[in-house]
Amino acid sequence: MHRIGRFGRFRPESLNAARNALITLWTCVAGSLLLAACATSGAPTAPAIGSMSPQPRLESVATVSAPDQLTVMTMNIAHARRDGFHQLFQSTSTAIDNLNAIGAVLRQQAPDIVALQEADGPSFWSGNFNHVAYLAETGAFAHHVRGEHVRGPRLSYGTALLSDKDLRDPLAVTFERGLSPLPKGFVVSAIQWPGAPPLQVDLVSLHLDPFNPSLRRKQAAELIDTLRARGLPVILMGDFNTDWQEEGSVLRLIVETLGLKAYQPHNPQLQTFPALAKRLDWILISEHFEFLSHEILPAGLSDHRGVIARLKLATPPSSPL
């Protein structure tokens, strides 16, 4: 017999719901503390570039770049959980299936460069294998580099770049954490722009803090200082966790300070994070380049939607007569 109090009959299912809520809360708190404890710190590092001999891509793919163009893509892959609650609560086989779905899109779209965020190295919560190397092989990329912003016992993740061009001079930066429980950062590496004239270009995969605008500004300042010091034209891609319209937008600050361009920044139809109906994922380019096309990929591979763009060298302004 169940007790009846002033609020009516006590229901066992209420106890179960409360217990599940407490378990979820404990998991989130414990996970945040673990990530904070495992954050990499100190000076920027030069991560190793992974190389392989992938299967050749299909020449019939319609999106393959022209010899003097570049197709780039960015996606927050959410630790291979798609839009699930947390990667800890799924099997290794599910993580592999989710990465295979992303790999299928990479083969179909055939970008030359891909920027990844929330990209795992071998980690206990997502199958204990390197997701970046797996996607490089699945998507037929010859080179990859991973910026490790969290490292601990059986835990590793951060940002990454996949490339079918030679990667050079890689650098990984983990931001000062401040009060955020979620370590963020970026990885940058240079490539040779295809065709002539010879041009070195920095590619960046970036992930900014999701919660604190003032912390994002500090992270943006560190990014700006690093890219200025490298002194190359930039293709900056990633999850900025802010949009163009936000008051004091860090996105606008980065664009204005580095002299970059965004594709239709005021277009409300280009949302990349369905849960908030916001455009958090961006591709920004130096004035050396122009957008030939820009597309938001379908939902379903992650809680974010991927962004893909085809770029060409900007036409120099005509000399006055």
N, C-alpha and C positions, 0 to 999 in steps of 0.2 A: 504494500500500500504506500502511495506517495503522499508526502505531507502537503496540506493545503494551508497557505498563509494568507496574509492580507492581500497579496497580489494574485491569488488564485492557485491552481494546481501547478506544482513543479513538474517540468517536462524533462525527461532524460536527454532528449535531442538538444535542448538548450545547453546542457552541460557539455555535450560533444562539440557544439558550435563554439562555445567559449574556449574549450581546450584547443580546438584547431586554430582559433584566432591567436591564442597565446603562443602556440608552437610557431605560427607564421611570424609573429612579432619577434620572438626569440631568435628565429633563423635570420631575420633581417638585421637585428642588432648585432648578433654574433658575427654574421658575415661582414658587416661594416667594420667591426673592430679588427677582424682578421685581415681585411684588405688594407686597412690603415697600418697595421703592424708589418705587412709584407711589402709596402710601397718601396720601390727603389728610390734612392736618393743620391745626392752628391753631384759631381760634375757630369756633363753630357758624356755619353759613351759612343764608341764606334762599333755598332753591331756587325756581326758576320753576315755576309751576303751568301745566301744559298743559291746554288745553281743546279740545273738538271737538264736532261735532254728529253723534253716532252714529245708526245706524238704530234706530228705536224697538224696545223689547223686546216680546216676545209677551205679551199680557195673560193668556193661558191658562196660563202657567207656574205650577205649583202652589206654588212656593216664594216667589213675590213677596210682599214684606212688606206687612202691614196699614199704614194711614197713620200710626199712632203706634208702629210697631215698626221694628226695624232688623235686617237680615240681614248678618252679617259673616263673612269668610272669610280664612284665612291659608294661604300655601303657599310653601315654599322651592322655587323652580322650577329650581334647579341649572343655571343658564346655558343652559337649553333643551337639555340633553343627556339628558333622562329619567334612566335609571339606567346610562348609558354610562360608560366609564372617565374620559374627559375630553373637553370640548367642542372642544378643539384637533384631535381626531382624527375629527371628523365634518364633513360638508359643510353649506353654507348651506341647501340645500334640506331637509336633515334637521332643522336647527334650526327652520326655518319649519314643517315638518310637526309637530314636537313642540309648538311654540307654538299651532298650530291645534288640536291635541288639548286643550290647556289651555283655549283659547278656547271650544271646544265645551262643556266642563264649566261654564265661567263663564256661558255662555248658558243652559245647562240649569238650573243652580242659581239663577241670577239674584240673586246677593248685591248689596246696596247698596254695600258697601265690601269691598275686597280688599287685604290686606297681602301684599307679595311680598318675598322675600329671594333673594339671589344673582340679582338682576335686572340684566341688562346694558343699558348704553347702547351706542353703536356701538363694537364691539370686534373686533379681528382674529381672535380665536379663536372667535367665534360668529356670523359673518356680516356684521359691520360695519353693523348697523342697530339702532335703539332698540327693544329687546324690550318695554319698558314701554308706549311709545306704541302699539306693534303690538297688545299685549293689550288696551289701552284701546279701540282701535277694534274689534278682533275681538269683545270681550266687551260692547260697547255701553256704555262708561262715558264720561260727559261730561267728567270731569276726572281728571288724574293728576299725581303729583309724585314725583320720584326723588331720594333721598339718595345722593350719589355719594361712596362711601368709598374707592374706588380710581380714580385718574385718571392716565393716562400716554399716551404716543404710541399711538394706536389702541387704547386700553384704558380701559374705564369700567364700573364696576358698583357695586351697593350694595343698598339697600332701597328700597321704593316703596309708594305707595298708589294704588289705583284707586277712583274714587268717582262715583256718580250724583248726589251732593249737592255743593253749592259748597264748595270747600276754602278755608280762610282761615289766615293766620298760619303758614305752613309753616316748619319748622326742621329742618336736617339736622346730625347730630352724628357725627363719626368718633372712636371711642375712642382714647385713647393706646394705642399698640401694645404696649409692653413688649417681651417676648421673643417674642411671637407673630409668625409670618410671614404671618398672614392678617388683614388689616385688617377690623374690624367696626364697626358703629354702628347708628344708628336714624334714622328720619325721622318727624316728628310734624306733624300739621295738624289744625285745628279744623273742625268742622261744626256746623250747627244741627240739634239733634234734631228729627225730624219730628213735626208735630202741636204740641199745646199741653200744658203751658206752655212758653214759650221757654227753651231750655237749650243752652248751648255745651258741646261735648264734644270732648276731644282724642282723636284716633286715632293710634296708634303702630304702626309696623312695625319690629321689633327683630331684630337678629342678634347673639348673644353668641359669644365665643370657644369653639371646640370642645375645646381641649386642657387649659387651665390653670384650675383652680377658683379660685385666688387672683386671677388676672387677671379672671375673670368677676365676682368680688366688687367689684373696682375699677370695672368697667364698670357694674355694677348701681348703685353709688353715684353715678356720673355721671348715669345715667338718672334715678334718684330725685331728685337735686338739680334737674335740668332740669324734670321734671314738677311738682315741688312749686312751683317758681318760676312756672310757667304758671298753676297754681291752678285747673284745670278738672277735672271728672269725666273718667275715662280709660277707653278701651277699648284694652288693650295686647295686641298680637298678634305672633307671630313664632316664630323658631327660637331657643329658649333654650339649646340644647345641654346641657341637664341635665333631670333629672326630679324628681319630688316626693320620692322615697325617698333620693336621694343625701345622704350625710352633709354637713351644713352647706349644704344646697341653696340656691343663689342664688335659685331660683324662689320658695321659701318666704320668703326674706328680702324679696324685692320685694313679695310678697303682703301680708306682715305689716306692712311699713313704710308702704306706700301704702294700706293698708286695702282691698285688692282681693279678689275672689272667683274661684275656679277651679271648673270643672265636674267633679264627682266625682274629685278629685285622687288618690284611692287606688285607683281602678278599674284593674286590670291589663289590661283588655281594650282600652283606648284607646291602643294603641301607634301612633306615627306614623312611626317610623324602623325599618323591617323588618330592616335589616341588623344592628341591635343589639337588636331587640325592646324598644325603649324609647319612651317618650312624650316627645319633645323639643320638639314644636310645641304651643303653647298659646294660648288666648284667655282673658285675664283682664279682669275688669270691676269698676268702682267699685260701691260700695254703692247708687248711684242706680239701678242696673239689675238685671234678673233674667234668667236663662236660661229661655227657653221651649223650646228644643231645642238639641241639640248632636250633631254627627255627624262621624265620621272618614271621609273619602272613600276610594274604592278606590285601591289601589296602581297604578302603571304610568305616571303622568305625570311622576314625578321619583323620586329616591331617598328623598324624604320623601312622606308622605301629607298631603293637605290637610285642614284642619279648618274646619267651617262651623257657625255658631250663629245662632239667632234670639233677639233680645233685646227686652225691653220695659222701660218705666220701672217701678221697684220701687213696690209699694204702700206708701204711708206708714203707719207704725204708728198704730193707733187711739188717739185721745186717751182718757185715763182719764175715767170718769164722775164 
